[in-house]
Amino acid sequence: MADETQLPEQNETELEPTTGAEQADLESAETEQVDAESVETEQAEASADETVTDEAPAADAPADAEEAEEEIDPYAEFKLELRMKPGKWYVIHTYAGFERKVRDNLTQRVENKRRSESSEGADDIYEVQVPMEDVVETKNGQRKMVTRVRIPGYVLVRMHLTEDSWSLVRQTPGVTGFVGNAHDPVPLRFKEVFEMLKSIVEVPDAKDAKGESKKSGGAGSQPKIEVEFENGETITIKEGSFEGLTGTISEINAVAGKLTVLVSLFGRETPVELNFDQVTKL
């Protein structure tokens, strides 16, 4: 018999040729895979952008710092300034009503001394102050703001005490002497100096809840109010419904400029609220 020729078996892993439709499907699948990878890349970039955006408010830090600076206590700054100044503060007596004149005289004498060939004592005198305060006075029913000497008869001098500086101060017209030991005066304590001079601190306007400007508390922004009336004093009402009647003051509201007066009506004392300018003293 003739030998039968054995044909080699076809390898099952051998790829069969693809048709045009199959090739199109493969290309479409590859395109979808590329698109998916692009979407993932864009999402990753967006996430990174969000992270950077979350950190962006740090750029506003300077504004916060400026707000913090605005809230600094002006009195704390003034205290620090006082501590850094050279010399010590002493109090000198003056004639009543001559406080500002003595301040000007002593300041001028120091300046003249420094310009002269002999400046002994002048270089040891640094500052002269007369503590002042704003006061609301009411006279004859009229209210007005006045600035007056806070401690009548006294002037503050910041100096390095030497024999020459002591003589320069002591020989100034209007000065009657140093407070304390006449020849070896004791300087003021820091707390005393601050309390006497804090009225010269400029307190900035504060903002209320509506954003409107208002004065903050402090010696420089809250003037004292003085009135010429006293509780229990008898007055005459000069205008209004009770004109001509007399009454007794039972309450004084200096801030509002009003009085509560007890007026006798029908045999009974009746409280009546009046303005300062509606009454006059007997």
C-alpha positions in Angstrom: 0.0 0.0 0.0 1.2 3.4 -0.7 2.2 5.4 2.4 -0.3 7.9 3.5 1.2 11.4 3.9 0.6 12.8 7.4 -0.3 16.5 7.2 1.0 18.6 10.2 -1.8 19.6 12.6 -2.5 23.4 12.5 -1.4 25.2 15.7 -4.5 26.3 17.5 -2.8 29.5 18.7 -2.2 30.7 15.2 -4.1 33.9 14.6 -6.7 33.9 11.9 -6.8 36.9 9.6 -9.2 39.6 10.7 -11.9 40.9 8.6 -12.5 44.7 7.9 -15.4 44.7 10.5 -13.2 43.1 13.2 -10.4 45.6 12.5 -12.9 48.5 13.0 -14.0 47.1 16.3 -10.4 46.8 17.5 -9.7 50.5 16.6 -12.9 51.6 18.4 -11.9 49.7 21.5 -8.5 51.3 21.5 -10.0 54.8 21.1 -12.3 54.2 24.0 -9.4 53.1 26.1 -7.4 56.3 25.2 -10.5 58.4 26.1 -10.8 56.7 29.4 -7.2 57.4 30.2 -7.7 61.0 29.2 -10.7 61.3 31.6 -8.7 59.9 34.4 -5.8 62.3 33.7 -8.2 65.3 33.7 -9.8 64.2 36.9 -6.4 63.9 38.6 -5.4 67.4 37.4 -8.7 68.8 38.6 -8.1 67.2 42.0 -4.7 68.8 42.2 -6.2 72.2 41.3 -8.7 71.8 44.1 -5.9 71.1 46.5 -4.1 74.3 45.4 -7.3 76.3 45.6 -7.8 75.1 49.2 -4.4 76.5 50.1 -5.0 79.8 48.3 -6.5 81.7 51.2 -3.1 81.9 52.7 -2.6 84.9 50.4 -5.1 86.8 52.6 -2.8 86.5 55.6 -1.4 90.1 55.2 -5.0 91.5 55.5 -5.4 89.5 58.7 -2.1 90.9 59.9 -3.2 94.4 59.2 -6.4 93.9 61.1 -4.4 92.6 64.0 -2.2 95.6 63.9 -5.3 97.9 64.0 -6.4 96.2 67.2 -3.2 96.9 69.1 -3.9 98.7 72.4 -2.6 102.3 72.0 -2.1 102.4 75.8 0.2 99.4 75.6 2.3 101.2 73.0 2.4 104.3 75.1 3.6 102.3 78.1 6.4 100.7 76.1 7.4 104.2 74.8 7.5 105.5 78.3 9.7 102.7 79.5 12.2 103.2 76.7 12.7 107.0 77.3 15.8 108.1 79.2 15.6 109.9 82.5 13.1 109.8 85.3 9.9 111.8 85.9 9.9 114.4 88.7 7.1 116.8 89.8 7.6 120.5 90.4 5.4 123.0 92.2 4.2 126.1 90.4 1.9 129.0 91.2 -1.7 128.1 90.5 -2.7 129.0 87.0 0.9 129.2 85.8 1.4 125.6 84.9 1.6 126.0 81.1 3.6 129.2 81.5 6.2 127.4 83.6 6.3 124.6 81.0 7.0 127.1 78.2 9.5 129.0 80.3 11.5 125.9 81.3 11.4 124.5 77.7 12.7 127.8 76.3 15.5 128.0 79.0 16.7 124.5 78.1 16.8 125.3 74.4 18.7 128.5 75.0 21.1 126.8 77.3 21.8 124.1 74.6 22.6 126.7 72.0 25.0 128.6 74.3 28.6 127.7 75.0 27.7 126.5 78.5 25.0 123.9 78.4 25.4 122.5 81.9 22.1 120.9 83.0 20.3 121.4 79.7 21.3 118.1 78.2 19.9 116.3 81.2 16.4 117.7 80.9 14.4 115.8 78.2 10.8 116.7 78.4 8.3 118.9 80.3 4.6 118.0 80.4 1.4 119.6 81.9 -1.2 116.8 82.2 -4.5 118.1 80.6 -8.0 116.8 80.4 -11.3 117.5 78.5 -14.2 118.4 80.7 -17.8 119.2 79.9 -18.9 122.1 82.0 -22.5 123.3 82.4 -23.1 127.0 83.4 -26.3 128.9 83.1 -27.9 126.0 81.3 -25.2 125.9 78.6 -22.9 122.9 78.1 -19.5 123.3 76.6 -16.2 121.4 76.3 -13.2 122.9 77.9 -9.6 121.7 78.2 -8.1 122.3 81.6 -5.0 121.4 83.7 -5.6 118.0 85.3 -3.4 118.6 88.3 -3.5 122.3 89.2 -0.2 123.7 90.5 2.1 120.9 89.2 4.3 120.2 86.2 6.0 117.0 85.2 9.7 117.0 84.1 11.6 114.0 82.7 15.2 114.5 83.5 18.5 113.1 84.8 18.8 114.7 88.2 22.2 116.5 88.6 23.1 119.6 90.5 23.1 121.6 87.2 19.8 120.2 86.0 18.2 120.7 89.4 19.3 124.4 89.5 18.1 125.0 85.9 14.6 123.8 86.9 14.5 125.4 90.3 15.5 128.9 89.0 12.8 128.9 86.3 10.3 131.7 86.9 7.1 130.4 88.4 8.7 127.3 90.0 8.4 127.1 93.8 10.2 123.8 94.2 10.3 120.1 93.7 7.7 117.8 95.3 9.2 115.8 98.2 12.7 116.5 99.5 13.6 120.0 98.1 17.2 119.1 97.4 16.9 115.4 96.7 13.4 114.8 95.2 12.1 111.3 94.7 11.1 110.4 91.1 7.6 109.2 90.3 6.8 105.5 90.0 6.1 104.2 86.5 2.4 103.6 87.3 2.0 107.2 88.6 3.5 108.6 85.4 1.3 106.6 83.2 -1.9 107.6 85.0 -0.9 111.3 84.8 0.0 111.2 81.1 -2.3 108.7 79.5 -4.8 111.5 78.6 -2.4 112.6 75.9 -2.7 109.2 74.1 -4.7 109.5 70.9 -7.3 106.7 70.9 -8.5 105.8 67.4 -12.2 105.6 66.5 -13.7 102.2 66.9 -16.3 100.6 64.6 -19.6 99.4 66.0 -21.7 96.5 64.7 -23.1 98.7 61.9 -19.7 99.8 60.8 -20.2 103.3 62.1 -17.5 105.2 63.8 -17.6 105.6 67.5 -15.2 106.7 70.2 -13.5 103.9 72.1 -13.1 104.1 75.9 -10.1 105.8 77.5 -9.1 108.9 79.2 -8.6 110.8 76.0 -12.1 110.0 74.5 -14.4 110.2 77.5 -14.4 113.7 78.9 -15.5 114.4 82.4 -18.8 116.2 82.9 -19.2 118.8 85.6 -22.5 120.5 86.5 -23.3 123.5 88.7 -26.2 121.7 90.4 -26.3 119.5 93.4 -28.8 117.0 94.8 -31.1 118.6 97.3 -30.6 122.0 95.9 -33.7 124.3 95.4 -34.2 125.8 91.9 -36.7 127.8 90.0 -38.2 126.6 86.8 -37.9 129.4 84.2 -39.7 127.9 81.2 -42.1 125.1 80.3 -45.4 124.0 81.8 -44.1 124.5 85.3 -42.6 128.0 84.8 -42.4 130.0 88.0 -42.6 127.1 90.3 -39.8 126.1 92.7 -38.5 122.6 93.2 -35.9 120.4 94.8 -33.3 118.5 92.7 -33.6 114.8 93.4 -31.5 113.4 90.5 -28.9 114.7 88.1 -28.1 113.1 84.7 -25.0 114.9 83.6 -24.6 112.9 80.4 -28.1 113.8 79.2 -28.1 117.3 80.7 -31.3 116.6 82.6 -32.5 117.0 86.1 -35.3 115.3 88.1 -37.0 117.9 90.2 -39.6 117.4 92.9 -42.3 120.0 92.4 -45.2 120.5 94.8 -48.5 120.0 93.0 -51.8 119.7 94.7 -50.1 119.1 98.0 -47.9 116.3 96.7 -44.3 116.3 95.5 -44.3 115.3 91.8 -41.1 114.3 90.0 -40.6 116.4 86.8 -37.8 115.9 84.3 -36.2 119.1 83.1 -33.2 120.2 81.0 -30.4 122.1 82.6 -31.3 125.2 80.7 -34.9 125.2 82.0 -34.0 125.9 85.6 -32.0 128.5 87.5 -30.6 128.6 91.0 -32.3 130.6 93.7 
